[in-house]
Amino acid sequence: MKNYKIASMLIIIHGGIMELGGCLTLIPILLVGNDKLNIGQYFSFIVPYFQDNLYLMIVMGGFFGCMRLIGAVGLLKNRM
């Protein structure tokens, strides 16, 4: 069981850093506005769908990161 606690702590630390980074990139985008700031010019994707919906990808990444953190906390508390 100790191995699961170590793994869950690592997932919480890694997920927390990723979520904090995602939130910090989303704040300036929301403050400036979607139409004034074109973050698509800094990233190049092969699939045009990703290029057109970059803001939605940021939001969905945050959602899945939160789900991962909830799962890691559940594993830490032995609720799974």
PDB file of N, CA, C and O in Angstrom, chain B, residues numbered from 101:
ATOM      1  N   MET B 101       0.819  -1.201   0.000  1.00  0.00           N
ATOM      2  CA  MET B 101       0.000   0.000   0.000  1.00  0.00           C
ATOM      3  C   MET B 101       0.859   1.260   0.000  1.00  0.00           C
ATOM      4  O   MET B 101       0.431   2.313  -0.473  1.00  0.00           O
ATOM      5  N   LYS B 102       2.084   1.144   0.538  1.00  0.00           N
ATOM      6  CA  LYS B 102       2.959   2.310   0.581  1.00  0.00           C
ATOM      7  C   LYS B 102       3.345   2.753  -0.831  1.00  0.00           C
ATOM      8  O   LYS B 102       3.519   3.947  -1.076  1.00  0.00           O
ATOM      9  N   ASN B 103       3.480   1.806  -1.759  1.00  0.00           N
ATOM     10  CA  ASN B 103       3.818   2.168  -3.132  1.00  0.00           C
ATOM     11  C   ASN B 103       2.715   3.013  -3.758  1.00  0.00           C
ATOM     12  O   ASN B 103       3.003   3.929  -4.528  1.00  0.00           O
ATOM     13  N   TYR B 104       1.479   2.724  -3.445  1.00  0.00           N
ATOM     14  CA  TYR B 104       0.371   3.510  -3.969  1.00  0.00           C
ATOM     15  C   TYR B 104       0.375   4.924  -3.404  1.00  0.00           C
ATOM     16  O   TYR B 104       0.038   5.875  -4.110  1.00  0.00           O
ATOM     17  N   LYS B 105       0.751   5.068  -2.146  1.00  0.00           N
ATOM     18  CA  LYS B 105       0.791   6.402  -1.551  1.00  0.00           C
ATOM     19  C   LYS B 105       1.885   7.253  -2.185  1.00  0.00           C
ATOM     20  O   LYS B 105       1.689   8.444  -2.427  1.00  0.00           O
ATOM     21  N   ILE B 106       3.023   6.648  -2.450  1.00  0.00           N
ATOM     22  CA  ILE B 106       4.102   7.387  -3.104  1.00  0.00           C
ATOM     23  C   ILE B 106       3.686   7.775  -4.518  1.00  0.00           C
ATOM     24  O   ILE B 106       3.917   8.905  -4.948  1.00  0.00           O
ATOM     25  N   ALA B 107       3.075   6.843  -5.238  1.00  0.00           N
ATOM     26  CA  ALA B 107       2.621   7.130  -6.596  1.00  0.00           C
ATOM     27  C   ALA B 107       1.546   8.208  -6.608  1.00  0.00           C
ATOM     28  O   ALA B 107       1.560   9.087  -7.470  1.00  0.00           O
ATOM     29  N   SER B 108       0.625   8.151  -5.668  1.00  0.00           N
ATOM     30  CA  SER B 108      -0.431   9.166  -5.644  1.00  0.00           C
ATOM     31  C   SER B 108       0.128  10.540  -5.285  1.00  0.00           C
ATOM     32  O   SER B 108      -0.348  11.548  -5.808  1.00  0.00           O
ATOM     33  N   MET B 109       1.115  10.602  -4.417  1.00  0.00           N
ATOM     34  CA  MET B 109       1.736  11.893  -4.096  1.00  0.00           C
ATOM     35  C   MET B 109       2.459  12.460  -5.314  1.00  0.00           C
ATOM     36  O   MET B 109       2.407  13.666  -5.556  1.00  0.00           O
ATOM     37  N   LEU B 110       3.129  11.609  -6.079  1.00  0.00           N
ATOM     38  CA  LEU B 110       3.797  12.073  -7.289  1.00  0.00           C
ATOM     39  C   LEU B 110       2.791  12.577  -8.326  1.00  0.00           C
ATOM     40  O   LEU B 110       3.038  13.578  -8.999  1.00  0.00           O
ATOM     41  N   ILE B 111       1.665  11.887  -8.453  1.00  0.00           N
ATOM     42  CA  ILE B 111       0.629  12.328  -9.389  1.00  0.00           C
ATOM     43  C   ILE B 111       0.031  13.661  -8.935  1.00  0.00           C
ATOM     44  O   ILE B 111      -0.250  14.524  -9.766  1.00  0.00           O
ATOM     45  N   ILE B 112      -0.162  13.836  -7.644  1.00  0.00           N
ATOM     46  CA  ILE B 112      -0.704  15.097  -7.129  1.00  0.00           C
ATOM     47  C   ILE B 112       0.269  16.239  -7.390  1.00  0.00           C
ATOM     48  O   ILE B 112      -0.148  17.318  -7.809  1.00  0.00           O
ATOM     49  N   ILE B 113       1.548  16.021  -7.150  1.00  0.00           N
ATOM     50  CA  ILE B 113       2.541  17.073  -7.385  1.00  0.00           C
ATOM     51  C   ILE B 113       2.619  17.407  -8.873  1.00  0.00           C
ATOM     52  O   ILE B 113       2.596  18.580  -9.247  1.00  0.00           O
ATOM     53  N   HIS B 114       2.709  16.404  -9.707  1.00  0.00           N
ATOM     54  CA  HIS B 114       2.809  16.634 -11.152  1.00  0.00           C
ATOM     55  C   HIS B 114       1.533  17.268 -11.693  1.00  0.00           C
ATOM     56  O   HIS B 114       1.601  18.206 -12.486  1.00  0.00           O
ATOM     57  N   GLY B 115       0.393  16.779 -11.284  1.00  0.00           N
ATOM     58  CA  GLY B 115      -0.870  17.347 -11.744  1.00  0.00           C
ATOM     59  C   GLY B 115      -1.087  18.762 -11.247  1.00  0.00           C
ATOM     60  O   GLY B 115      -1.641  19.597 -11.962  1.00  0.00           O
ATOM     61  N   GLY B 116      -0.653  19.037 -10.024  1.00  0.00           N
ATOM     62  CA  GLY B 116      -0.776  20.394  -9.495  1.00  0.00           C
ATOM     63  C   GLY B 116       0.068  21.387 -10.268  1.00  0.00           C
ATOM     64  O   GLY B 116      -0.372  22.505 -10.535  1.00  0.00           O
ATOM     65  N   ILE B 117       1.267  20.990 -10.625  1.00  0.00           N
ATOM     66  CA  ILE B 117       2.129  21.865 -11.418  1.00  0.00           C
ATOM     67  C   ILE B 117       1.534  22.091 -12.798  1.00  0.00           C
ATOM     68  O   ILE B 117       1.569  23.210 -13.311  1.00  0.00           O
ATOM     69  N   MET B 118       0.991  21.050 -13.401  1.00  0.00           N
ATOM     70  CA  MET B 118       0.389  21.200 -14.725  1.00  0.00           C
ATOM     71  C   MET B 118      -0.868  22.061 -14.667  1.00  0.00           C
ATOM     72  O   MET B 118      -1.092  22.881 -15.557  1.00  0.00           O
ATOM     73  N   GLU B 119      -1.677  21.891 -13.650  1.00  0.00           N
ATOM     74  CA  GLU B 119      -2.890  22.694 -13.521  1.00  0.00           C
ATOM     75  C   GLU B 119      -2.553  24.151 -13.259  1.00  0.00           C
ATOM     76  O   GLU B 119      -3.186  25.048 -13.815  1.00  0.00           O
ATOM     77  N   LEU B 120      -1.564  24.386 -12.418  1.00  0.00           N
ATOM     78  CA  LEU B 120      -1.166  25.758 -12.150  1.00  0.00           C
ATOM     79  C   LEU B 120      -0.652  26.424 -13.424  1.00  0.00           C
ATOM     80  O   LEU B 120      -0.962  27.585 -13.691  1.00  0.00           O
ATOM     81  N   GLY B 121       0.129  25.692 -14.201  1.00  0.00           N
ATOM     82  CA  GLY B 121       0.616  26.234 -15.470  1.00  0.00           C
ATOM     83  C   GLY B 121      -0.512  26.503 -16.449  1.00  0.00           C
ATOM     84  O   GLY B 121      -0.501  27.522 -17.139  1.00  0.00           O
ATOM     85  N   GLY B 122      -1.477  25.612 -16.518  1.00  0.00           N
ATOM     86  CA  GLY B 122      -2.615  25.821 -17.410  1.00  0.00           C
ATOM     87  C   GLY B 122      -3.468  26.998 -17.008  1.00  0.00           C
ATOM     88  O   GLY B 122      -3.930  27.759 -17.859  1.00  0.00           O
ATOM     89  N   CYS B 123      -3.679  27.153 -15.717  1.00  0.00           N
ATOM     90  CA  CYS B 123      -4.468  28.297 -15.236  1.00  0.00           C
ATOM     91  C   CYS B 123      -3.733  29.607 -15.464  1.00  0.00           C
ATOM     92  O   CYS B 123      -4.350  30.621 -15.792  1.00  0.00           O
ATOM     93  N   LEU B 124      -2.424  29.590 -15.294  1.00  0.00           N
ATOM     94  CA  LEU B 124      -1.653  30.807 -15.504  1.00  0.00           C
ATOM     95  C   LEU B 124      -1.615  31.215 -16.975  1.00  0.00           C
ATOM     96  O   LEU B 124      -1.503  32.404 -17.273  1.00  0.00           O
ATOM     97  N   THR B 125      -1.704  30.265 -17.894  1.00  0.00           N
ATOM     98  CA  THR B 125      -1.754  30.642 -19.305  1.00  0.00           C
ATOM     99  C   THR B 125      -3.153  31.075 -19.722  1.00  0.00           C
ATOM    100  O   THR B 125      -3.307  31.847 -20.668  1.00  0.00           O
ATOM    101  N   LEU B 126      -4.157  30.592 -19.033  1.00  0.00           N
ATOM    102  CA  LEU B 126      -5.530  30.933 -19.405  1.00  0.00           C
ATOM    103  C   LEU B 126      -5.930  32.327 -18.904  1.00  0.00           C
ATOM    104  O   LEU B 126      -6.769  32.984 -19.521  1.00  0.00           O
ATOM    105  N   ILE B 127      -5.346  32.780 -17.804  1.00  0.00           N
ATOM    106  CA  ILE B 127      -5.703  34.087 -17.237  1.00  0.00           C
ATOM    107  C   ILE B 127      -5.406  35.236 -18.198  1.00  0.00           C
ATOM    108  O   ILE B 127      -6.290  36.065 -18.418  1.00  0.00           O
ATOM    109  N   PRO B 128      -4.197  35.333 -18.789  1.00  0.00           N
ATOM    110  CA  PRO B 128      -3.976  36.448 -19.724  1.00  0.00           C
ATOM    111  C   PRO B 128      -4.853  36.369 -20.968  1.00  0.00           C
ATOM    112  O   PRO B 128      -5.242  37.397 -21.522  1.00  0.00           O
ATOM    113  N   ILE B 129      -5.161  35.164 -21.402  1.00  0.00           N
ATOM    114  CA  ILE B 129      -6.025  35.011 -22.575  1.00  0.00           C
ATOM    115  C   ILE B 129      -7.414  35.562 -22.286  1.00  0.00           C
ATOM    116  O   ILE B 129      -7.998  36.245 -23.127  1.00  0.00           O
ATOM    117  N   LEU B 130      -7.941  35.271 -21.111  1.00  0.00           N
ATOM    118  CA  LEU B 130      -9.267  35.762 -20.762  1.00  0.00           C
ATOM    119  C   LEU B 130      -9.274  37.262 -20.482  1.00  0.00           C
ATOM    120  O   LEU B 130     -10.257  37.944 -20.773  1.00  0.00           O
ATOM    121  N   LEU B 131      -8.184  37.775 -19.919  1.00  0.00           N
ATOM    122  CA  LEU B 131      -8.128  39.208 -19.626  1.00  0.00           C
ATOM    123  C   LEU B 131      -8.007  40.057 -20.895  1.00  0.00           C
ATOM    124  O   LEU B 131      -8.660  41.094 -21.015  1.00  0.00           O
ATOM    125  N   VAL B 132      -7.181  39.621 -21.829  1.00  0.00           N
ATOM    126  CA  VAL B 132      -6.978  40.377 -23.058  1.00  0.00           C
ATOM    127  C   VAL B 132      -8.143  40.172 -24.014  1.00  0.00           C
ATOM    128  O   VAL B 132      -8.573  41.103 -24.695  1.00  0.00           O
ATOM    129  N   GLY B 133      -8.646  38.954 -24.059  1.00  0.00           N
ATOM    130  CA  GLY B 133      -9.745  38.635 -24.963  1.00  0.00           C
ATOM    131  C   GLY B 133      -9.287  37.721 -26.080  1.00  0.00           C
ATOM    132  O   GLY B 133      -8.135  37.779 -26.510  1.00  0.00           O
ATOM    133  N   ASN B 134     -10.188  36.881 -26.544  1.00  0.00           N
ATOM    134  CA  ASN B 134      -9.848  35.913 -27.574  1.00  0.00           C
ATOM    135  C   ASN B 134      -9.550  36.568 -28.913  1.00  0.00           C
ATOM    136  O   ASN B 134      -8.701  36.083 -29.660  1.00  0.00           O
ATOM    137  N   ASP B 135     -10.229  37.654 -29.225  1.00  0.00           N
ATOM    138  CA  ASP B 135     -10.071  38.251 -30.546  1.00  0.00           C
ATOM    139  C   ASP B 135      -8.779  39.065 -30.667  1.00  0.00           C
ATOM    140  O   ASP B 135      -8.263  39.222 -31.773  1.00  0.00           O
ATOM    141  N   LYS B 136      -8.251  39.579 -29.567  1.00  0.00           N
ATOM    142  CA  LYS B 136      -7.045  40.401 -29.625  1.00  0.00           C
ATOM    143  C   LYS B 136      -5.765  39.582 -29.548  1.00  0.00           C
ATOM    144  O   LYS B 136      -4.730  39.992 -30.075  1.00  0.00           O
ATOM    145  N   LEU B 137      -5.830  38.442 -28.903  1.00  0.00           N
ATOM    146  CA  LEU B 137      -4.643  37.615 -28.713  1.00  0.00           C
ATOM    147  C   LEU B 137      -4.803  36.331 -29.518  1.00  0.00           C
ATOM    148  O   LEU B 137      -5.695  35.530 -29.238  1.00  0.00           O
ATOM    149  N   ASN B 138      -3.972  36.136 -30.488  1.00  0.00           N
ATOM    150  CA  ASN B 138      -4.032  34.940 -31.321  1.00  0.00           C
ATOM    151  C   ASN B 138      -2.900  34.011 -30.911  1.00  0.00           C
ATOM    152  O   ASN B 138      -1.790  34.097 -31.438  1.00  0.00           O
ATOM    153  N   ILE B 139      -3.192  33.115 -29.959  1.00  0.00           N
ATOM    154  CA  ILE B 139      -2.140  32.212 -29.508  1.00  0.00           C
ATOM    155  C   ILE B 139      -1.866  31.117 -30.521  1.00  0.00           C
ATOM    156  O   ILE B 139      -0.873  30.400 -30.401  1.00  0.00           O
ATOM    157  N   GLY B 140      -2.731  30.976 -31.519  1.00  0.00           N
ATOM    158  CA  GLY B 140      -2.502  29.982 -32.555  1.00  0.00           C
ATOM    159  C   GLY B 140      -1.301  30.274 -33.421  1.00  0.00           C
ATOM    160  O   GLY B 140      -0.798  29.381 -34.103  1.00  0.00           O
ATOM    161  N   GLN B 141      -0.832  31.507 -33.407  1.00  0.00           N
ATOM    162  CA  GLN B 141       0.330  31.840 -34.213  1.00  0.00           C
ATOM    163  C   GLN B 141       1.617  31.295 -33.605  1.00  0.00           C
ATOM    164  O   GLN B 141       2.625  31.184 -34.303  1.00  0.00           O
ATOM    165  N   TYR B 142       1.603  30.957 -32.326  1.00  0.00           N
ATOM    166  CA  TYR B 142       2.796  30.448 -31.661  1.00  0.00           C
ATOM    167  C   TYR B 142       2.907  28.930 -31.709  1.00  0.00           C
ATOM    168  O   TYR B 142       3.980  28.382 -31.458  1.00  0.00           O
ATOM    169  N   PHE B 143       1.822  28.248 -32.027  1.00  0.00           N
ATOM    170  CA  PHE B 143       1.820  26.795 -32.078  1.00  0.00           C
ATOM    171  C   PHE B 143       1.420  26.350 -33.472  1.00  0.00           C
ATOM    172  O   PHE B 143       0.561  26.960 -34.108  1.00  0.00           O
ATOM    173  N   SER B 144       2.042  25.297 -33.935  1.00  0.00           N
ATOM    174  CA  SER B 144       1.728  24.776 -35.252  1.00  0.00           C
ATOM    175  C   SER B 144       1.342  23.305 -35.121  1.00  0.00           C
ATOM    176  O   SER B 144       2.136  22.484 -34.663  1.00  0.00           O
ATOM    177  N   PHE B 145       0.113  22.979 -35.528  1.00  0.00           N
ATOM    178  CA  PHE B 145      -0.374  21.609 -35.488  1.00  0.00           C
ATOM    179  C   PHE B 145      -0.587  21.109 -36.912  1.00  0.00           C
ATOM    180  O   PHE B 145      -0.910  21.886 -37.810  1.00  0.00           O
ATOM    181  N   ILE B 146      -0.408  19.833 -37.106  1.00  0.00           N
ATOM    182  CA  ILE B 146      -0.655  19.240 -38.417  1.00  0.00           C
ATOM    183  C   ILE B 146      -2.145  19.211 -38.706  1.00  0.00           C
ATOM    184  O   ILE B 146      -2.576  19.471 -39.830  1.00  0.00           O
ATOM    185  N   VAL B 147      -2.932  18.890 -37.680  1.00  0.00           N
ATOM    186  CA  VAL B 147      -4.380  18.800 -37.836  1.00  0.00           C
ATOM    187  C   VAL B 147      -4.980  20.206 -37.666  1.00  0.00           C
ATOM    188  O   VAL B 147      -4.814  20.805 -36.603  1.00  0.00           O
ATOM    189  N   PRO B 148      -5.664  20.742 -38.671  1.00  0.00           N
ATOM    190  CA  PRO B 148      -6.203  22.102 -38.555  1.00  0.00           C
ATOM    191  C   PRO B 148      -7.275  22.245 -37.479  1.00  0.00           C
ATOM    192  O   PRO B 148      -7.501  23.345 -36.976  1.00  0.00           O
ATOM    193  N   TYR B 149      -7.935  21.147 -37.123  1.00  0.00           N
ATOM    194  CA  TYR B 149      -8.958  21.211 -36.078  1.00  0.00           C
ATOM    195  C   TYR B 149      -8.342  21.662 -34.763  1.00  0.00           C
ATOM    196  O   TYR B 149      -8.940  22.461 -34.042  1.00  0.00           O
ATOM    197  N   PHE B 150      -7.159  21.161 -34.442  1.00  0.00           N
ATOM    198  CA  PHE B 150      -6.487  21.566 -33.211  1.00  0.00           C
ATOM    199  C   PHE B 150      -6.093  23.035 -33.263  1.00  0.00           C
ATOM    200  O   PHE B 150      -6.189  23.746 -32.263  1.00  0.00           O
ATOM    201  N   GLN B 151      -5.655  23.481 -34.421  1.00  0.00           N
ATOM    202  CA  GLN B 151      -5.244  24.875 -34.575  1.00  0.00           C
ATOM    203  C   GLN B 151      -6.430  25.819 -34.397  1.00  0.00           C
ATOM    204  O   GLN B 151      -6.290  26.888 -33.802  1.00  0.00           O
ATOM    205  N   ASP B 152      -7.591  25.431 -34.907  1.00  0.00           N
ATOM    206  CA  ASP B 152      -8.776  26.284 -34.825  1.00  0.00           C
ATOM    207  C   ASP B 152      -9.387  26.307 -33.431  1.00  0.00           C
ATOM    208  O   ASP B 152     -10.006  27.299 -33.046  1.00  0.00           O
ATOM    209  N   ASN B 153      -9.226  25.242 -32.678  1.00  0.00           N
ATOM    210  CA  ASN B 153      -9.874  25.111 -31.367  1.00  0.00           C
ATOM    211  C   ASN B 153      -8.861  25.029 -30.231  1.00  0.00           C
ATOM    212  O   ASN B 153      -9.003  24.207 -29.326  1.00  0.00           O
ATOM    213  N   LEU B 154      -7.851  25.870 -30.277  1.00  0.00           N
ATOM    214  CA  LEU B 154      -6.794  25.830 -29.276  1.00  0.00           C
ATOM    215  C   LEU B 154      -7.306  26.223 -27.892  1.00  0.00           C
ATOM    216  O   LEU B 154      -6.850  25.672 -26.890  1.00  0.00           O
ATOM    217  N   TYR B 155      -8.239  27.159 -27.819  1.00  0.00           N
ATOM    218  CA  TYR B 155      -8.799  27.572 -26.527  1.00  0.00           C
ATOM    219  C   TYR B 155      -9.587  26.438 -25.881  1.00  0.00           C
ATOM    220  O   TYR B 155      -9.506  26.232 -24.670  1.00  0.00           O
ATOM    221  N   LEU B 156     -10.341  25.710 -26.679  1.00  0.00           N
ATOM    222  CA  LEU B 156     -11.091  24.572 -26.140  1.00  0.00           C
ATOM    223  C   LEU B 156     -10.154  23.480 -25.652  1.00  0.00           C
ATOM    224  O   LEU B 156     -10.451  22.801 -24.669  1.00  0.00           O
ATOM    225  N   MET B 157      -9.029  23.305 -26.328  1.00  0.00           N
ATOM    226  CA  MET B 157      -8.060  22.294 -25.888  1.00  0.00           C
ATOM    227  C   MET B 157      -7.461  22.668 -24.535  1.00  0.00           C
ATOM    228  O   MET B 157      -7.194  21.789 -23.716  1.00  0.00           O
ATOM    229  N   ILE B 158      -7.248  23.950 -24.293  1.00  0.00           N
ATOM    230  CA  ILE B 158      -6.718  24.391 -23.005  1.00  0.00           C
ATOM    231  C   ILE B 158      -7.734  24.105 -21.897  1.00  0.00           C
ATOM    232  O   ILE B 158      -7.367  23.629 -20.823  1.00  0.00           O
ATOM    233  N   VAL B 159      -8.995  24.392 -22.156  1.00  0.00           N
ATOM    234  CA  VAL B 159     -10.045  24.148 -21.158  1.00  0.00           C
ATOM    235  C   VAL B 159     -10.213  22.653 -20.893  1.00  0.00           C
ATOM    236  O   VAL B 159     -10.344  22.236 -19.742  1.00  0.00           O
ATOM    237  N   MET B 160     -10.210  21.852 -21.946  1.00  0.00           N
ATOM    238  CA  MET B 160     -10.357  20.406 -21.759  1.00  0.00           C
ATOM    239  C   MET B 160      -9.153  19.807 -21.054  1.00  0.00           C
ATOM    240  O   MET B 160      -9.298  18.862 -20.279  1.00  0.00           O
ATOM    241  N   GLY B 161      -7.968  20.342 -21.312  1.00  0.00           N
ATOM    242  CA  GLY B 161      -6.782  19.890 -20.586  1.00  0.00           C
ATOM    243  C   GLY B 161      -6.903  20.167 -19.096  1.00  0.00           C
ATOM    244  O   GLY B 161      -6.504  19.347 -18.270  1.00  0.00           O
ATOM    245  N   GLY B 162      -7.454  21.320 -18.758  1.00  0.00           N
ATOM    246  CA  GLY B 162      -7.691  21.626 -17.347  1.00  0.00           C
ATOM    247  C   GLY B 162      -8.706  20.700 -16.712  1.00  0.00           C
ATOM    248  O   GLY B 162      -8.552  20.289 -15.562  1.00  0.00           O
ATOM    249  N   PHE B 163      -9.757  20.369 -17.472  1.00  0.00           N
ATOM    250  CA  PHE B 163     -10.784  19.458 -16.958  1.00  0.00           C
ATOM    251  C   PHE B 163     -10.197  18.075 -16.683  1.00  0.00           C
ATOM    252  O   PHE B 163     -10.424  17.507 -15.615  1.00  0.00           O
ATOM    253  N   PHE B 164      -9.447  17.533 -17.638  1.00  0.00           N
ATOM    254  CA  PHE B 164      -8.871  16.210 -17.441  1.00  0.00           C
ATOM    255  C   PHE B 164      -7.796  16.221 -16.365  1.00  0.00           C
ATOM    256  O   PHE B 164      -7.606  15.220 -15.674  1.00  0.00           O
ATOM    257  N   GLY B 165      -7.092  17.333 -16.211  1.00  0.00           N
ATOM    258  CA  GLY B 165      -6.122  17.445 -15.120  1.00  0.00           C
ATOM    259  C   GLY B 165      -6.795  17.419 -13.762  1.00  0.00           C
ATOM    260  O   GLY B 165      -6.285  16.805 -12.824  1.00  0.00           O
ATOM    261  N   CYS B 166      -7.942  18.084 -13.650  1.00  0.00           N
ATOM    262  CA  CYS B 166      -8.696  18.052 -12.385  1.00  0.00           C
ATOM    263  C   CYS B 166      -9.201  16.648 -12.084  1.00  0.00           C
ATOM    264  O   CYS B 166      -9.190  16.216 -10.931  1.00  0.00           O
ATOM    265  N   MET B 167      -9.639  15.941 -13.105  1.00  0.00           N
ATOM    266  CA  MET B 167     -10.084  14.566 -12.903  1.00  0.00           C
ATOM    267  C   MET B 167      -8.932  13.683 -12.434  1.00  0.00           C
ATOM    268  O   MET B 167      -9.121  12.793 -11.605  1.00  0.00           O
ATOM    269  N   ARG B 168      -7.739  13.934 -12.967  1.00  0.00           N
ATOM    270  CA  ARG B 168      -6.573  13.160 -12.554  1.00  0.00           C
ATOM    271  C   ARG B 168      -6.219  13.465 -11.104  1.00  0.00           C
ATOM    272  O   ARG B 168      -5.846  12.564 -10.353  1.00  0.00           O
ATOM    273  N   LEU B 169      -6.333  14.730 -10.708  1.00  0.00           N
ATOM    274  CA  LEU B 169      -6.051  15.079  -9.309  1.00  0.00           C
ATOM    275  C   LEU B 169      -7.064  14.456  -8.358  1.00  0.00           C
ATOM    276  O   LEU B 169      -6.702  14.007  -7.270  1.00  0.00           O
ATOM    277  N   ILE B 170      -8.320  14.429  -8.759  1.00  0.00           N
ATOM    278  CA  ILE B 170      -9.346  13.811  -7.917  1.00  0.00           C
ATOM    279  C   ILE B 170      -9.067  12.321  -7.766  1.00  0.00           C
ATOM    280  O   ILE B 170      -9.202  11.775  -6.671  1.00  0.00           O
ATOM    281  N   GLY B 171      -8.684  11.666  -8.843  1.00  0.00           N
ATOM    282  CA  GLY B 171      -8.334  10.245  -8.770  1.00  0.00           C
ATOM    283  C   GLY B 171      -7.114   9.997  -7.894  1.00  0.00           C
ATOM    284  O   GLY B 171      -7.077   9.014  -7.154  1.00  0.00           O
ATOM    285  N   ALA B 172      -6.128  10.862  -7.967  1.00  0.00           N
ATOM    286  CA  ALA B 172      -4.929  10.701  -7.140  1.00  0.00           C
ATOM    287  C   ALA B 172      -5.242  10.899  -5.665  1.00  0.00           C
ATOM    288  O   ALA B 172      -4.701  10.189  -4.818  1.00  0.00           O
ATOM    289  N   VAL B 173      -6.101  11.847  -5.352  1.00  0.00           N
ATOM    290  CA  VAL B 173      -6.491  12.049  -3.949  1.00  0.00           C
ATOM    291  C   VAL B 173      -7.292  10.843  -3.458  1.00  0.00           C
ATOM    292  O   VAL B 173      -7.132  10.415  -2.314  1.00  0.00           O
ATOM    293  N   GLY B 174      -8.153  10.295  -4.316  1.00  0.00           N
ATOM    294  CA  GLY B 174      -8.891   9.097  -3.946  1.00  0.00           C
ATOM    295  C   GLY B 174      -7.965   7.911  -3.689  1.00  0.00           C
ATOM    296  O   GLY B 174      -8.191   7.121  -2.772  1.00  0.00           O
ATOM    297  N   LEU B 175      -6.926   7.798  -4.506  1.00  0.00           N
ATOM    298  CA  LEU B 175      -5.952   6.725  -4.296  1.00  0.00           C
ATOM    299  C   LEU B 175      -5.163   6.942  -3.009  1.00  0.00           C
ATOM    300  O   LEU B 175      -4.848   5.988  -2.298  1.00  0.00           O
ATOM    301  N   LEU B 176      -4.847   8.191  -2.716  1.00  0.00           N
ATOM    302  CA  LEU B 176      -4.112   8.503  -1.489  1.00  0.00           C
ATOM    303  C   LEU B 176      -4.952   8.186  -0.250  1.00  0.00           C
ATOM    304  O   LEU B 176      -4.430   7.676   0.741  1.00  0.00           O
ATOM    305  N   LYS B 177      -6.232   8.485  -0.305  1.00  0.00           N
ATOM    306  CA  LYS B 177      -7.119   8.238   0.836  1.00  0.00           C
ATOM    307  C   LYS B 177      -7.659   6.813   0.874  1.00  0.00           C
ATOM    308  O   LYS B 177      -8.487   6.474   1.720  1.00  0.00           O
ATOM    309  N   ASN B 178      -7.178   5.978  -0.059  1.00  0.00           N
ATOM    310  CA  ASN B 178      -7.578   4.568  -0.134  1.00  0.00           C
ATOM    311  C   ASN B 178      -9.093   4.426  -0.353  1.00  0.00           C
ATOM    312  O   ASN B 178      -9.742   3.602   0.291  1.00  0.00           O
ATOM    313  N   ARG B 179      -9.638   5.224  -1.252  1.00  0.00           N
ATOM    314  CA  ARG B 179     -11.066   5.194  -1.566  1.00  0.00           C
ATOM    315  C   ARG B 179     -11.347   4.464  -2.868  1.00  0.00           C
ATOM    316  O   ARG B 179     -12.491   4.422  -3.319  1.00  0.00           O
ATOM    317  N   MET B 180     -10.333   3.897  -3.470  1.00  0.00           N
ATOM    318  CA  MET B 180     -10.537   3.234  -4.763  1.00  0.00           C
ATOM    319  C   MET B 180     -10.456   1.736  -4.612  1.00  0.00           C
ATOM    320  O   MET B 180     -10.603   1.007  -5.594  1.00  0.00           O
TER     321      MET B 180
END
